[in-house]
Amino acid sequence: VGIISLFNLPSLSDVSSNYFGSQLSLQSTLALGRVFNLLWLSFVSSIYLDSIVSSIYPDSQLCLQTTLA
């Protein structure tokens, strides 16, 4: 009986695609997309920040030295 219900579950949810099922799949897709976007944003921003810091840091050191002098 358990095996039959397990086999019937996907087909039932696919065919009926009721409100709960569609909402659940939509939410999981949105959550996956949000996680992927966050990972991508952190990856890009880390590279971007590294380049910004490396390009600004020598200038700020120069400015600091000139203001100190």
C-alpha positions as CSV (number, residue, x, y, z in Angstrom):
1,V,0.0,0.0,0.0
2,G,2.9,2.4,0.8
3,I,4.6,1.8,-2.5
4,I,1.4,2.4,-4.4
5,S,0.7,5.6,-2.6
6,L,4.3,6.7,-3.2
7,F,3.9,6.0,-6.9
8,N,0.5,7.8,-7.0
9,L,1.8,10.9,-5.2
10,P,3.8,12.4,-8.0
11,S,1.3,11.7,-10.7
12,L,-1.5,13.1,-8.5
13,S,0.4,16.3,-7.8
14,D,1.4,16.6,-11.5
15,V,-2.1,16.1,-12.9
16,S,-4.1,18.0,-10.3
17,S,-1.4,20.7,-9.7
18,N,-3.5,22.0,-6.9
19,Y,-3.0,25.4,-5.2
20,F,-0.8,24.0,-2.4
21,G,1.4,22.1,-4.8
22,S,1.9,25.0,-7.2
23,Q,2.5,27.4,-4.3
24,L,5.0,25.0,-2.8
25,S,7.0,24.5,-6.0
26,L,6.8,28.3,-6.7
27,Q,8.2,29.0,-3.2
28,S,11.0,26.5,-3.5
29,T,11.9,27.8,-6.9
30,L,12.0,31.3,-5.5
31,A,14.0,30.3,-2.5
32,L,16.5,28.5,-4.8
33,G,16.7,31.5,-7.0
34,R,17.2,33.8,-4.0
35,V,20.0,31.6,-2.6
36,F,21.7,31.5,-6.1
37,N,21.3,35.3,-6.4
38,L,22.8,35.8,-3.0
39,L,25.8,33.5,-3.7
40,W,26.3,35.2,-7.1
41,L,26.1,38.7,-5.6
42,S,28.5,37.8,-2.8
43,F,30.9,36.3,-5.3
44,V,30.8,39.3,-7.7
45,S,30.9,41.9,-4.9
46,S,33.9,40.2,-3.3
47,I,35.8,40.4,-6.6
48,Y,34.5,44.0,-7.2
49,L,35.5,45.0,-3.7
50,D,38.9,43.5,-4.0
51,S,39.5,45.4,-7.2
52,I,38.2,48.6,-5.7
53,V,40.3,48.3,-2.6
54,S,43.4,47.4,-4.6
55,S,42.9,50.4,-6.8
56,I,42.0,52.8,-4.0
57,Y,44.5,51.6,-1.4
58,P,47.7,52.9,-3.0
59,D,46.0,56.3,-3.6
60,S,44.8,56.5,0.0
61,Q,48.3,55.5,1.2
62,L,49.7,58.3,-1.0
63,C,47.1,60.8,0.3
64,L,47.9,59.8,3.9
65,Q,51.6,60.2,3.3
66,T,51.2,63.6,1.6
67,T,48.9,64.8,4.4
68,L,51.4,63.6,7.0
69,A,54.3,65.2,5.2
